[in-house]
Amino acid sequence: MSDAASRIDEIVKNNDVVLFMKGTALFPQCGFSSRAIAILDRLDAKYETVDVLQDQEIRQGIKAYSDWPTIPQLYVKGEFVGGSDIMMEMFESGELGQLLGTDA
Amino acid sequence: MLDARSLRVRIYDGIWPLMPMPASEIERLIKAAIPDAEVTIRDLAGDGDHYAARVVSGSFEGLSRIRQHQKVYSALGGRVGGELHALQLETAVP
C-alpha cells in the first residue's frame, strides 16, 4: 500500500463518518462538496471532514483508494458510500439516514 | 522564443481542459461501452462543462449504485474529474 493509501486507510478506519471534500464544512470550495455537507447537516449527522485541497497526496490518493474519480467521497464505518449524487439519492430514499442512524 | 500567445496556448494545453466536451460525445462514449444504455443529458449551465446525465441500462441489474456509477465513469475513460469536471450522474435499471 502506498503512503497515501495507508494514510487514507487510517482516516477511514478511525472515523465512523468521514467526508473527503474540497474546502471545509463551513466553507466548501465546490458545489458538489457543498451539497454533501448540506445533506449531512440536514441529517444531523456527526462527521469529520478532510480538505483534499490542503493535501495533494490525499487528493490524488483518494481517487485510487476507491476507484472513484471525483470528490467529495463519503465513508461510513470504513465503507465507501459514494459521491454527492449517490448521497442525494440515498438521502431522498431515507437510506442515508438509516445508515447514519439519525432517522430515529 | 516564446511569445505571449504561444505561452498562453501552452498553459491552456497543460493545465486547463482543451475545450468543453459536447453532450453528444458523452452520450457516444457511454453507448459505446454500454450498448443498451438510454442516455439523457442536460447541460446545466449552458457552458458545455456542467452536465447531468441519467443512464438507464439492463446491465446495471444486481450492481450496487457505486458499481453502476463506476461503469459509466469507466465508459468515459478517465475524463470524469479531469476534462469533464462536473458530471452529475444518476443511474437506473429499466
N, CA and C atoms of all chains as a GROMACS GRO file, in nm:
protein
  594
    1MET      N    1   0.084  -0.119   0.000
    1MET     CA    2   0.000   0.000   0.000
    1MET      C    3   0.088   0.125   0.000
    2SER      N    4   0.052   0.222  -0.082
    2SER     CA    5   0.131   0.345  -0.088
    2SER      C    6   0.111   0.425   0.040
    3ASP      N    7   0.197   0.524   0.060
    3ASP     CA    8   0.185   0.611   0.177
    3ASP      C    9   0.047   0.675   0.184
    4ALA      N   10   0.005   0.728   0.068
    4ALA     CA   11  -0.124   0.796   0.065
    4ALA      C   12  -0.234   0.698   0.103
    5ALA      N   13  -0.229   0.579   0.044
    5ALA     CA   14  -0.334   0.480   0.070
    5ALA      C   15  -0.337   0.442   0.217
    6SER      N   16  -0.222   0.426   0.280
    6SER     CA   17  -0.226   0.386   0.420
    6SER      C   18  -0.270   0.502   0.510
    7ARG      N   19  -0.237   0.624   0.470
    7ARG     CA   20  -0.288   0.739   0.546
    7ARG      C   21  -0.439   0.748   0.536
    8ILE      N   22  -0.490   0.728   0.414
    8ILE     CA   23  -0.635   0.734   0.392
    8ILE      C   24  -0.704   0.622   0.468
    9ASP      N   25  -0.644   0.504   0.461
    9ASP     CA   26  -0.698   0.388   0.530
    9ASP      C   27  -0.715   0.416   0.678
   10GLU      N   28  -0.615   0.478   0.734
   10GLU     CA   29  -0.618   0.512   0.876
   10GLU      C   30  -0.732   0.609   0.909
   11ILE      N   31  -0.745   0.711   0.825
   11ILE     CA   32  -0.852   0.810   0.847
   11ILE      C   33  -0.989   0.743   0.839
   12VAL      N   34  -1.004   0.659   0.736
   12VAL     CA   35  -1.134   0.595   0.712
   12VAL      C   36  -1.169   0.499   0.826
   13LYS      N   37  -1.066   0.430   0.878
   13LYS     CA   38  -1.094   0.331   0.982
   13LYS      C   39  -1.113   0.395   1.120
   14ASN      N   40  -1.055   0.515   1.138
   14ASN     CA   41  -1.063   0.577   1.270
   14ASN      C   42  -1.179   0.675   1.286
   15ASN      N   43  -1.256   0.693   1.178
   15ASN     CA   44  -1.368   0.787   1.186
   15ASN      C   45  -1.493   0.720   1.130
   16ASP      N   46  -1.595   0.713   1.213
   16ASP     CA   47  -1.719   0.647   1.173
   16ASP      C   48  -1.779   0.707   1.047
   17VAL      N   49  -1.780   0.840   1.042
   17VAL     CA   50  -1.836   0.909   0.926
   17VAL      C   51  -1.736   1.015   0.883
   18VAL      N   52  -1.681   0.999   0.764
   18VAL     CA   53  -1.583   1.098   0.719
   18VAL      C   54  -1.606   1.134   0.573
   19LEU      N   55  -1.603   1.264   0.547
   19LEU     CA   56  -1.622   1.315   0.411
   19LEU      C   57  -1.490   1.376   0.362
   20PHE      N   58  -1.438   1.323   0.252
   20PHE     CA   59  -1.325   1.386   0.184
   20PHE      C   60  -1.385   1.488   0.089
   21MET      N   61  -1.344   1.613   0.104
   21MET     CA   62  -1.411   1.721   0.031
   21MET      C   63  -1.313   1.829  -0.010
   22LYS      N   64  -1.363   1.923  -0.092
   22LYS     CA   65  -1.284   2.040  -0.126
   22LYS      C   66  -1.330   2.153  -0.036
   23GLY      N   67  -1.241   2.202   0.048
   23GLY     CA   68  -1.275   2.306   0.145
   23GLY      C   69  -1.315   2.245   0.278
   24THR      N   70  -1.382   2.326   0.358
   24THR     CA   71  -1.422   2.281   0.492
   24THR      C   72  -1.574   2.282   0.501
   25ALA      N   73  -1.626   2.221   0.608
   25ALA     CA   74  -1.772   2.218   0.627
   25ALA      C   75  -1.828   2.360   0.626
   26LEU      N   76  -1.755   2.452   0.684
   26LEU     CA   77  -1.800   2.590   0.692
   26LEU      C   78  -1.785   2.662   0.558
   27PHE      N   79  -1.677   2.630   0.487
   27PHE     CA   80  -1.650   2.696   0.359
   27PHE      C   81  -1.616   2.594   0.250
   28PRO      N   82  -1.716   2.522   0.202
   28PRO     CA   83  -1.691   2.428   0.093
   28PRO      C   84  -1.644   2.504  -0.031
   29GLN      N   85  -1.550   2.444  -0.105
   29GLN     CA   86  -1.492   2.514  -0.221
   29GLN      C   87  -1.545   2.461  -0.353
   30CYS      N   88  -1.654   2.386  -0.349
   30CYS     CA   89  -1.707   2.331  -0.473
   30CYS      C   90  -1.852   2.293  -0.449
   31GLY      N   91  -1.935   2.308  -0.552
   31GLY     CA   92  -2.077   2.285  -0.536
   31GLY      C   93  -2.111   2.144  -0.490
   32PHE      N   94  -2.036   2.048  -0.538
   32PHE     CA   95  -2.065   1.909  -0.501
   32PHE      C   96  -2.032   1.883  -0.354
   33SER      N   97  -1.921   1.940  -0.308
   33SER     CA   98  -1.885   1.926  -0.167
   33SER      C   99  -1.986   1.998  -0.079
   34SER      N  100  -2.032   2.112  -0.126
   34SER     CA  101  -2.129   2.190  -0.053
   34SER      C  102  -2.260   2.113  -0.038
   35ARG      N  103  -2.296   2.044  -0.145
   35ARG     CA  104  -2.419   1.964  -0.141
   35ARG      C  105  -2.406   1.848  -0.042
   36ALA      N  106  -2.288   1.786  -0.041
   36ALA     CA  107  -2.265   1.674   0.050
   36ALA      C  108  -2.277   1.719   0.196
   37ILE      N  109  -2.220   1.835   0.226
   37ILE     CA  110  -2.228   1.889   0.362
   37ILE      C  111  -2.373   1.922   0.398
   38ALA      N  112  -2.446   1.981   0.303
   38ALA     CA  113  -2.586   2.016   0.329
   38ALA      C  114  -2.666   1.892   0.366
   39ILE      N  115  -2.638   1.781   0.297
   39ILE     CA  116  -2.710   1.656   0.323
   39ILE      C  117  -2.677   1.606   0.464
   40LEU      N  118  -2.549   1.603   0.497
   40LEU     CA  119  -2.508   1.552   0.629
   40LEU      C  120  -2.566   1.639   0.740
   41ASP      N  121  -2.565   1.770   0.718
   41ASP     CA  122  -2.619   1.861   0.820
   41ASP      C  123  -2.769   1.842   0.835
   42ARG      N  124  -2.836   1.824   0.722
   42ARG     CA  125  -2.980   1.803   0.728
   42ARG      C  126  -3.013   1.677   0.808
   43LEU      N  127  -2.926   1.579   0.801
   43LEU     CA  128  -2.949   1.454   0.873
   43LEU      C  129  -2.898   1.460   1.016
   44ASP      N  130  -2.844   1.578   1.055
   44ASP     CA  131  -2.790   1.592   1.190
   44ASP      C  132  -2.679   1.493   1.218
   45ALA      N  133  -2.605   1.458   1.116
   45ALA     CA  134  -2.500   1.358   1.132
   45ALA      C  135  -2.378   1.420   1.200
   46LYS      N  136  -2.308   1.335   1.275
   46LYS     CA  137  -2.178   1.376   1.329
   46LYS      C  138  -2.074   1.324   1.231
   47TYR      N  139  -1.990   1.414   1.182
   47TYR     CA  140  -1.894   1.369   1.082
   47TYR      C  141  -1.764   1.446   1.092
   48GLU      N  142  -1.661   1.386   1.036
   48GLU     CA  143  -1.533   1.454   1.022
   48GLU      C  144  -1.518   1.489   0.874
   49THR      N  145  -1.437   1.591   0.845
   49THR     CA  146  -1.408   1.618   0.705
   49THR      C  147  -1.257   1.625   0.684
   50VAL      N  148  -1.216   1.592   0.562
   50VAL     CA  149  -1.076   1.608   0.523
   50VAL      C  150  -1.075   1.698   0.400
   51ASP      N  151  -1.004   1.810   0.409
   51ASP     CA  152  -0.995   1.903   0.296
   51ASP      C  153  -0.883   1.858   0.203
   52VAL      N  154  -0.921   1.802   0.089
   52VAL     CA  155  -0.819   1.748  -0.002
   52VAL      C  156  -0.736   1.860  -0.067
   53LEU      N  157  -0.790   1.983  -0.066
   53LEU     CA  158  -0.714   2.093  -0.125
   53LEU      C  159  -0.590   2.126  -0.043
   54GLN      N  160  -0.588   2.080   0.082
   54GLN     CA  161  -0.473   2.107   0.168
   54GLN      C  162  -0.369   1.996   0.159
   55ASP      N  163  -0.397   1.893   0.080
   55ASP     CA  164  -0.308   1.778   0.081
   55ASP      C  165  -0.311   1.706  -0.055
   56GLN      N  166  -0.216   1.741  -0.139
   56GLN     CA  167  -0.213   1.686  -0.275
   56GLN      C  168  -0.206   1.533  -0.275
   57GLU      N  169  -0.133   1.478  -0.180
   57GLU     CA  170  -0.116   1.333  -0.177
   57GLU      C  171  -0.251   1.264  -0.154
   58ILE      N  172  -0.327   1.319  -0.061
   58ILE     CA  173  -0.459   1.262  -0.035
   58ILE      C  174  -0.555   1.294  -0.150
   59ARG      N  175  -0.542   1.411  -0.207
   59ARG     CA  176  -0.630   1.449  -0.319
   59ARG      C  177  -0.619   1.349  -0.433
   60GLN      N  178  -0.497   1.309  -0.466
   60GLN     CA  179  -0.479   1.210  -0.572
   60GLN      C  180  -0.508   1.070  -0.522
   61GLY      N  181  -0.459   1.041  -0.401
   61GLY     CA  182  -0.469   0.906  -0.348
   61GLY      C  183  -0.612   0.859  -0.326
   62ILE      N  184  -0.700   0.953  -0.290
   62ILE     CA  185  -0.838   0.914  -0.259
   62ILE      C  186  -0.910   0.863  -0.384
   63LYS      N  187  -0.865   0.910  -0.501
   63LYS     CA  188  -0.929   0.865  -0.625
   63LYS      C  189  -0.895   0.719  -0.654
   64ALA      N  190  -0.773   0.683  -0.626
   64ALA     CA  191  -0.732   0.544  -0.646
   64ALA      C  192  -0.788   0.454  -0.537
   65TYR      N  193  -0.796   0.509  -0.417
   65TYR     CA  194  -0.835   0.429  -0.299
   65TYR      C  195  -0.967   0.356  -0.322
   66SER      N  196  -1.065   0.427  -0.378
   66SER     CA  197  -1.195   0.364  -0.402
   66SER      C  198  -1.228   0.353  -0.550
   67ASP      N  199  -1.127   0.372  -0.635
   67ASP     CA  200  -1.150   0.370  -0.779
   67ASP      C  201  -1.268   0.461  -0.812
   68TRP      N  202  -1.260   0.584  -0.764
   68TRP     CA  203  -1.368   0.682  -0.781
   68TRP      C  204  -1.304   0.814  -0.821
   69PRO      N  205  -1.342   0.870  -0.936
   69PRO     CA  206  -1.264   0.981  -0.992
   69PRO      C  207  -1.294   1.119  -0.935
   70THR      N  208  -1.398   1.128  -0.851
   70THR     CA  209  -1.439   1.263  -0.810
   70THR      C  210  -1.442   1.278  -0.659
   71ILE      N  211  -1.445   1.403  -0.618
   71ILE     CA  212  -1.454   1.443  -0.479
   71ILE      C  213  -1.578   1.531  -0.470
   72PRO      N  214  -1.662   1.522  -0.370
   72PRO     CA  215  -1.647   1.455  -0.241
   72PRO      C  216  -1.666   1.303  -0.245
   73GLN      N  217  -1.619   1.240  -0.139
   73GLN     CA  218  -1.640   1.097  -0.116
   73GLN      C  219  -1.676   1.076   0.031
   74LEU      N  220  -1.784   1.001   0.052
   74LEU     CA  221  -1.828   0.973   0.188
   74LEU      C  222  -1.795   0.830   0.229
   75TYR      N  223  -1.741   0.816   0.349
   75TYR     CA  224  -1.714   0.684   0.407
   75TYR      C  225  -1.787   0.671   0.540
   76VAL      N  226  -1.855   0.558   0.556
   76VAL     CA  227  -1.924   0.532   0.682
   76VAL      C  228  -1.878   0.397   0.735
   77LYS      N  229  -1.832   0.397   0.857
   77LYS     CA  230  -1.780   0.276   0.923
   77LYS      C  231  -1.684   0.198   0.832
   78GLY      N  232  -1.593   0.271   0.772
   78GLY     CA  233  -1.488   0.209   0.693
   78GLY      C  234  -1.527   0.174   0.550
   79GLU      N  235  -1.655   0.194   0.516
   79GLU     CA  236  -1.700   0.158   0.381
   79GLU      C  237  -1.723   0.283   0.296
   80PHE      N  238  -1.684   0.275   0.170
   80PHE     CA  239  -1.712   0.383   0.076
   80PHE      C  240  -1.861   0.383   0.042
   81VAL      N  241  -1.927   0.496   0.060
   81VAL     CA  242  -2.071   0.506   0.034
   81VAL      C  243  -2.099   0.563  -0.105
   82GLY      N  244  -2.021   0.665  -0.144
   82GLY     CA  245  -2.041   0.723  -0.276
   82GLY      C  246  -2.006   0.870  -0.276
   83GLY      N  247  -2.034   0.935  -0.390
   83GLY     CA  248  -2.014   1.078  -0.404
   83GLY      C  249  -2.145   1.151  -0.376
   84SER      N  250  -2.153   1.278  -0.415
   84SER     CA  251  -2.269   1.358  -0.375
   84SER      C  252  -2.398   1.314  -0.446
   85ASP      N  253  -2.386   1.259  -0.566
   85ASP     CA  254  -2.509   1.213  -0.635
   85ASP      C  255  -2.571   1.095  -0.563
   86ILE      N  256  -2.486   0.999  -0.526
   86ILE     CA  257  -2.536   0.881  -0.455
   86ILE      C  258  -2.587   0.922  -0.317
   87MET      N  259  -2.515   1.016  -0.253
   87MET     CA  260  -2.561   1.065  -0.122
   87MET      C  261  -2.701   1.125  -0.135
   88MET      N  262  -2.722   1.203  -0.242
   88MET     CA  263  -2.853   1.267  -0.260
   88MET      C  264  -2.962   1.163  -0.281
   89GLU      N  265  -2.935   1.063  -0.365
   89GLU     CA  266  -3.034   0.956  -0.387
   89GLU      C  267  -3.066   0.883  -0.258
   90MET      N  268  -2.960   0.853  -0.182
   90MET     CA  269  -2.981   0.778  -0.057
   90MET      C  270  -3.047   0.864   0.050
   91PHE      N  271  -3.021   0.995   0.043
   91PHE     CA  272  -3.089   1.088   0.135
   91PHE      C  273  -3.238   1.088   0.106
   92GLU      N  274  -3.271   1.100  -0.023
   92GLU     CA  275  -3.412   1.109  -0.061
   92GLU      C  276  -3.488   0.980  -0.031
   93SER      N  277  -3.420   0.866  -0.043
   93SER     CA  278  -3.488   0.739  -0.019
   93SER      C  279  -3.489   0.702   0.129
   94GLY      N  280  -3.418   0.780   0.210
   94GLY     CA  281  -3.414   0.750   0.353
   94GLY      C  282  -3.301   0.656   0.392
   95GLU      N  283  -3.232   0.599   0.292
   95GLU     CA  284  -3.125   0.503   0.321
   95GLU      C  285  -3.008   0.565   0.396
   96LEU      N  286  -2.978   0.690   0.361
   96LEU     CA  287  -2.860   0.751   0.423
   96LEU      C  288  -2.886   0.779   0.571
   97GLY      N  289  -3.006   0.826   0.601
   97GLY     CA  290  -3.043   0.848   0.741
   97GLY      C  291  -3.034   0.720   0.820
   98GLN      N  292  -3.078   0.612   0.756
   98GLN     CA  293  -3.073   0.481   0.820
   98GLN      C  294  -2.930   0.439   0.846
   99LEU      N  295  -2.848   0.454   0.742
   99LEU     CA  296  -2.708   0.416   0.752
   99LEU      C  297  -2.637   0.495   0.862
  100LEU      N  298  -2.673   0.623   0.872
  100LEU     CA  299  -2.606   0.710   0.970
  100LEU      C  300  -2.673   0.699   1.107
  101GLY      N  301  -2.783   0.627   1.111
  101GLY     CA  302  -2.851   0.607   1.239
  101GLY      C  303  -2.912   0.734   1.295
  102THR      N  304  -2.950   0.825   1.204
  102THR     CA  305  -3.005   0.952   1.251
  102THR      C  306  -3.152   0.967   1.215
  103ASP      N  307  -3.213   0.858   1.169
  103ASP     CA  308  -3.351   0.870   1.121
  103ASP      C  309  -3.453   0.840   1.230
  104ALA      N  310  -3.404   0.807   1.350
  104ALA     CA  311  -3.496   0.767   1.456
  104ALA      C  312  -3.572   0.888   1.510
  105MET      N  313   1.206   3.118  -2.902
  105MET     CA  314   1.145   3.236  -2.839
  105MET      C  315   0.996   3.211  -2.818
  106LEU      N  316   0.950   3.242  -2.700
  106LEU     CA  317   0.812   3.212  -2.666
  106LEU      C  318   0.735   3.343  -2.653
  107ASP      N  319   0.646   3.369  -2.749
  107ASP     CA  320   0.568   3.492  -2.732
  107ASP      C  321   0.448   3.465  -2.640
  108ALA      N  322   0.381   3.573  -2.606
  108ALA     CA  323   0.272   3.561  -2.508
  108ALA      C  324   0.165   3.463  -2.554
  109ARG      N  325   0.138   3.466  -2.684
  109ARG     CA  326   0.030   3.383  -2.734
  109ARG      C  327   0.062   3.234  -2.723
  110SER      N  328   0.180   3.199  -2.767
  110SER     CA  329   0.211   3.056  -2.762
  110SER      C  330   0.231   3.011  -2.618
  111LEU      N  331   0.273   3.103  -2.533
  111LEU     CA  332   0.285   3.068  -2.392
  111LEU      C  333   0.146   3.038  -2.336
  112ARG      N  334   0.052   3.122  -2.373
  112ARG     CA  335  -0.084   3.102  -2.324
  112ARG      C  336  -0.137   2.968  -2.375
  113VAL      N  337  -0.112   2.939  -2.501
  113VAL     CA  338  -0.159   2.812  -2.556
  113VAL      C  339  -0.098   2.696  -2.478
  114ARG      N  340   0.028   2.708  -2.450
  114ARG     CA  341   0.094   2.601  -2.373
  114ARG      C  342   0.032   2.585  -2.235
  115ILE      N  343   0.006   2.696  -2.170
  115ILE     CA  344  -0.051   2.689  -2.036
  115ILE      C  345  -0.188   2.622  -2.043
  116TYR      N  346  -0.269   2.665  -2.140
  116TYR     CA  347  -0.402   2.606  -2.150
  116TYR      C  348  -0.394   2.458  -2.186
  117ASP      N  349  -0.303   2.424  -2.272
  117ASP     CA  350  -0.289   2.283  -2.310
  117ASP      C  351  -0.253   2.198  -2.190
  118GLY      N  352  -0.168   2.255  -2.106
  118GLY     CA  353  -0.115   2.173  -1.998
  118GLY      C  354  -0.206   2.166  -1.878
  119ILE      N  355  -0.276   2.272  -1.849
  119ILE     CA  356  -0.346   2.278  -1.722
  119ILE      C  357  -0.497   2.271  -1.737
  120TRP      N  358  -0.549   2.343  -1.834
  120TRP     CA  359  -0.694   2.352  -1.846
  120TRP      C  360  -0.746   2.251  -1.946
  121PRO      N  361  -0.874   2.214  -1.930
  121PRO     CA  362  -0.934   2.131  -2.034
  121PRO      C  363  -0.919   2.202  -2.168
  122LEU      N  364  -0.892   2.129  -2.273
  122LEU     CA  365  -0.870   2.190  -2.403
  122LEU      C  366  -0.993   2.266  -2.450
  123MET      N  367  -1.107   2.201  -2.440
  123MET     CA  368  -1.231   2.266  -2.478
  123MET      C  369  -1.344   2.188  -2.412
  124PRO      N  370  -1.459   2.254  -2.400
  124PRO     CA  371  -1.570   2.183  -2.338
  124PRO      C  372  -1.604   2.058  -2.418
  125MET      N  373  -1.661   1.961  -2.350
  125MET     CA  374  -1.693   1.836  -2.415
  125MET      C  375  -1.841   1.838  -2.452
  126PRO      N  376  -1.874   1.820  -2.581
  126PRO     CA  377  -2.015   1.825  -2.618
  126PRO      C  378  -2.093   1.707  -2.560
  127ALA      N  379  -2.221   1.732  -2.532
  127ALA     CA  380  -2.307   1.627  -2.475
  127ALA      C  381  -2.312   1.505  -2.565
  128SER      N  382  -2.310   1.528  -2.697
  128SER     CA  383  -2.320   1.416  -2.791
  128SER      C  384  -2.201   1.321  -2.776
  129GLU      N  385  -2.086   1.377  -2.742
  129GLU     CA  386  -1.966   1.296  -2.723
  129GLU      C  387  -1.977   1.212  -2.594
  130ILE      N  388  -2.032   1.270  -2.491
  130ILE     CA  389  -2.054   1.196  -2.367
  130ILE      C  390  -2.146   1.078  -2.395
  131GLU      N  391  -2.254   1.106  -2.466
  131GLU     CA  392  -2.352   1.002  -2.498
  131GLU      C  393  -2.288   0.893  -2.583
  132ARG      N  394  -2.208   0.932  -2.681
  132ARG     CA  395  -2.144   0.836  -2.769
  132ARG      C  396  -2.052   0.742  -2.690
  133LEU      N  397  -1.973   0.799  -2.601
  133LEU     CA  398  -1.879   0.718  -2.524
  133LEU      C  399  -1.953   0.620  -2.432
  134ILE      N  400  -2.061   0.667  -2.371
  134ILE     CA  401  -2.135   0.578  -2.280
  134ILE      C  402  -2.198   0.464  -2.359
  135LYS      N  403  -2.254   0.497  -2.475
  135LYS     CA  404  -2.321   0.392  -2.554
  135LYS      C  405  -2.221   0.295  -2.616
  136ALA      N  406  -2.102   0.343  -2.643
  136ALA     CA  407  -2.000   0.253  -2.700
  136ALA      C  408  -1.965   0.145  -2.598
  137ALA      N  409  -1.966   0.180  -2.470
  137ALA     CA  410  -1.928   0.083  -2.367
  137ALA      C  411  -2.048   0.008  -2.311
  138ILE      N  412  -2.165   0.073  -2.312
  138ILE     CA  413  -2.286   0.012  -2.258
  138ILE      C  414  -2.394   0.024  -2.367
  139PRO      N  415  -2.395  -0.070  -2.461
  139PRO     CA  416  -2.475  -0.055  -2.583
  139PRO      C  417  -2.625  -0.038  -2.558
  140ASP      N  418  -2.679  -0.099  -2.453
  140ASP     CA  419  -2.825  -0.088  -2.434
  140ASP      C  420  -2.863   0.037  -2.355
  141ALA      N  421  -2.765   0.122  -2.326
  141ALA     CA  422  -2.791   0.236  -2.237
  141ALA      C  423  -2.884   0.338  -2.302
  142GLU      N  424  -2.980   0.383  -2.222
  142GLU     CA  425  -3.059   0.500  -2.260
  142GLU      C  426  -2.996   0.617  -2.188
  143VAL      N  427  -2.951   0.714  -2.263
  143VAL     CA  428  -2.874   0.823  -2.203
  143VAL      C  429  -2.949   0.956  -2.223
  144THR      N  430  -2.972   1.025  -2.113
  144THR     CA  431  -3.031   1.159  -2.120
  144THR      C  432  -2.933   1.256  -2.058
  145ILE      N  433  -2.900   1.360  -2.133
  145ILE     CA  434  -2.800   1.454  -2.082
  145ILE      C  435  -2.857   1.596  -2.080
  146ARG      N  436  -2.836   1.664  -1.969
  146ARG     CA  437  -2.873   1.806  -1.960
  146ARG      C  438  -2.747   1.888  -1.939
  147ASP      N  439  -2.738   1.998  -2.014
  147ASP     CA  440  -2.625   2.090  -1.995
  147ASP      C  441  -2.672   2.191  -1.890
  148LEU      N  442  -2.621   2.177  -1.767
  148LEU     CA  443  -2.678   2.251  -1.654
  148LEU      C  444  -2.653   2.400  -1.661
  149ALA      N  445  -2.535   2.439  -1.709
  149ALA     CA  446  -2.500   2.581  -1.705
  149ALA      C  447  -2.493   2.641  -1.845
  150GLY      N  448  -2.515   2.558  -1.947
  150GLY     CA  449  -2.507   2.607  -2.084
  150GLY      C  450  -2.364   2.638  -2.127
  151ASP      N  451  -2.267   2.585  -2.052
  151ASP     CA  452  -2.127   2.617  -2.084
  151ASP      C  453  -2.051   2.496  -2.138
  152GLY      N  454  -2.123   2.386  -2.162
  152GLY     CA  455  -2.056   2.268  -2.214
  152GLY      C  456  -1.960   2.207  -2.115
  153ASP      N  457  -1.979   2.234  -1.988
  153ASP     CA  458  -1.884   2.184  -1.888
  153ASP      C  459  -1.952   2.130  -1.762
  154HIS      N  460  -2.080   2.161  -1.746
  154HIS     CA  461  -2.152   2.113  -1.628
  154HIS      C  462  -2.274   2.036  -1.675
  155TYR      N  463  -2.263   1.904  -1.668
  155TYR     CA  464  -2.371   1.822  -1.720
  155TYR      C  465  -2.436   1.738  -1.612
  156ALA      N  466  -2.562   1.703  -1.638
  156ALA     CA  467  -2.627   1.600  -1.560
  156ALA      C  468  -2.664   1.488  -1.656
  157ALA      N  469  -2.627   1.368  -1.624
  157ALA     CA  470  -2.659   1.255  -1.711
  157ALA      C  471  -2.741   1.152  -1.635
  158ARG      N  472  -2.841   1.098  -1.703
  158ARG     CA  473  -2.916   0.986  -1.649
  158ARG      C  474  -2.894   0.869  -1.744
  159VAL      N  475  -2.849   0.759  -1.689
  159VAL     CA  476  -2.816   0.643  -1.771
  159VAL      C  477  -2.898   0.524  -1.722
  160VAL      N  478  -2.977   0.468  -1.812
  160VAL     CA  479  -3.060   0.354  -1.777
  160VAL      C  480  -3.012   0.234  -1.858
  161SER      N  481  -2.981   0.125  -1.789
  161SER     CA  482  -2.931   0.008  -1.861
  161SER      C  483  -2.961  -0.121  -1.784
  162GLY      N  484  -3.000  -0.222  -1.860
  162GLY     CA  485  -3.024  -0.352  -1.800
  162GLY      C  486  -2.898  -0.411  -1.741
  163SER      N  487  -2.783  -0.366  -1.790
  163SER     CA  488  -2.656  -0.423  -1.742
  163SER      C  489  -2.626  -0.378  -1.599
  164PHE      N  490  -2.704  -0.284  -1.545
  164PHE     CA  491  -2.684  -0.239  -1.407
  164PHE      C  492  -2.751  -0.332  -1.306
  165GLU      N  493  -2.835  -0.420  -1.359
  165GLU     CA  494  -2.910  -0.512  -1.272
  165GLU      C  495  -2.816  -0.583  -1.174
  166GLY      N  496  -2.853  -0.578  -1.049
  166GLY     CA  497  -2.774  -0.651  -0.948
  166GLY      C  498  -2.647  -0.580  -0.904
  167LEU      N  499  -2.615  -0.465  -0.965
  167LEU     CA  500  -2.495  -0.392  -0.923
  167LEU      C  501  -2.532  -0.286  -0.820
  168SER      N  502  -2.441  -0.262  -0.726
  168SER     CA  503  -2.461  -0.153  -0.630
  168SER      C  504  -2.456  -0.021  -0.706
  169ARG      N  505  -2.507   0.085  -0.642
  169ARG     CA  506  -2.501   0.218  -0.705
  169ARG      C  507  -2.357   0.255  -0.738
  170ILE      N  508  -2.267   0.222  -0.646
  170ILE     CA  509  -2.126   0.255  -0.669
  170ILE      C  510  -2.077   0.187  -0.797
  171ARG      N  511  -2.106   0.059  -0.812
  171ARG     CA  512  -2.061  -0.015  -0.932
  171ARG      C  513  -2.126   0.040  -1.060
  172GLN      N  514  -2.253   0.078  -1.048
  172GLN     CA  515  -2.322   0.135  -1.166
  172GLN      C  516  -2.253   0.263  -1.211
  173HIS      N  517  -2.222   0.348  -1.113
  173HIS     CA  518  -2.155   0.474  -1.148
  173HIS      C  519  -2.014   0.447  -1.203
  174GLN      N  520  -1.946   0.350  -1.141
  174GLN     CA  521  -1.811   0.318  -1.189
  174GLN      C  522  -1.813   0.272  -1.333
  175LYS      N  523  -1.919   0.201  -1.369
  175LYS     CA  524  -1.931   0.153  -1.506
  175LYS      C  525  -1.940   0.270  -1.604
  176VAL      N  526  -2.015   0.372  -1.565
  176VAL     CA  527  -2.027   0.490  -1.651
  176VAL      C  528  -1.895   0.568  -1.654
  177TYR      N  529  -1.834   0.583  -1.538
  177TYR     CA  530  -1.706   0.653  -1.533
  177TYR      C  531  -1.604   0.584  -1.622
  178SER      N  532  -1.605   0.451  -1.616
  178SER     CA  533  -1.506   0.378  -1.695
  178SER      C  534  -1.536   0.391  -1.844
  179ALA      N  535  -1.666   0.399  -1.880
  179ALA     CA  536  -1.702   0.424  -2.020
  179ALA      C  537  -1.645   0.557  -2.067
  180LEU      N  538  -1.638   0.652  -1.975
  180LEU     CA  539  -1.588   0.785  -2.012
  180LEU      C  540  -1.436   0.793  -2.003
  181GLY      N  541  -1.376   0.678  -1.977
  181GLY     CA  542  -1.232   0.664  -1.990
  181GLY      C  543  -1.146   0.767  -1.916
  182GLY      N  544  -1.174   0.788  -1.790
  182GLY     CA  545  -1.086   0.874  -1.712
  182GLY      C  546  -1.108   1.023  -1.735
  183ARG      N  547  -1.212   1.058  -1.811
  183ARG     CA  548  -1.235   1.201  -1.833
  183ARG      C  549  -1.306   1.268  -1.716
  184VAL      N  550  -1.386   1.188  -1.642
  184VAL     CA  551  -1.459   1.246  -1.530
  184VAL      C  552  -1.361   1.284  -1.420
  185GLY      N  553  -1.377   1.404  -1.370
  185GLY     CA  554  -1.284   1.453  -1.268
  185GLY      C  555  -1.166   1.524  -1.331
  186GLY      N  556  -1.156   1.515  -1.464
  186GLY     CA  557  -1.049   1.585  -1.535
  186GLY      C  558  -1.111   1.676  -1.640
  187GLU      N  559  -1.100   1.632  -1.765
  187GLU     CA  560  -1.155   1.706  -1.878
  187GLU      C  561  -1.305   1.738  -1.857
  188LEU      N  562  -1.373   1.642  -1.798
  188LEU     CA  563  -1.516   1.657  -1.773
  188LEU      C  564  -1.532   1.676  -1.623
  189HIS      N  565  -1.531   1.803  -1.581
  189HIS     CA  566  -1.512   1.817  -1.437
  189HIS      C  567  -1.640   1.809  -1.357
  190ALA      N  568  -1.752   1.844  -1.417
  190ALA     CA  569  -1.875   1.839  -1.339
  190ALA      C  570  -1.981   1.757  -1.410
  191LEU      N  571  -1.993   1.633  -1.372
  191LEU     CA  572  -2.096   1.546  -1.429
  191LEU      C  573  -2.178   1.491  -1.313
  192GLN      N  574  -2.301   1.540  -1.307
  192GLN     CA  575  -2.394   1.486  -1.208
  192GLN      C  576  -2.450   1.359  -1.269
  193LEU      N  577  -2.449   1.251  -1.194
  193LEU     CA  578  -2.483   1.123  -1.255
  193LEU      C  579  -2.595   1.053  -1.179
  194GLU      N  580  -2.688   0.997  -1.258
  194GLU     CA  581  -2.794   0.918  -1.200
  194GLU      C  582  -2.803   0.792  -1.284
  195THR      N  583  -2.806   0.676  -1.220
  195THR     CA  584  -2.817   0.551  -1.295
  195THR      C  585  -2.942   0.477  -1.251
  196ALA      N  586  -2.994   0.395  -1.340
  196ALA     CA  587  -3.112   0.318  -1.305
  196ALA      C  588  -3.122   0.194  -1.393
  197VAL      N  589  -3.197   0.096  -1.342
  197VAL     CA  590  -3.226  -0.025  -1.420
  197VAL      C  591  -3.363  -0.003  -1.482
  198PRO      N  592  -3.383  -0.042  -1.611
  198PRO     CA  593  -3.513  -0.014  -1.674
  198PRO      C  594  -3.627  -0.087  -1.602
   0.00000   0.00000   0.00000
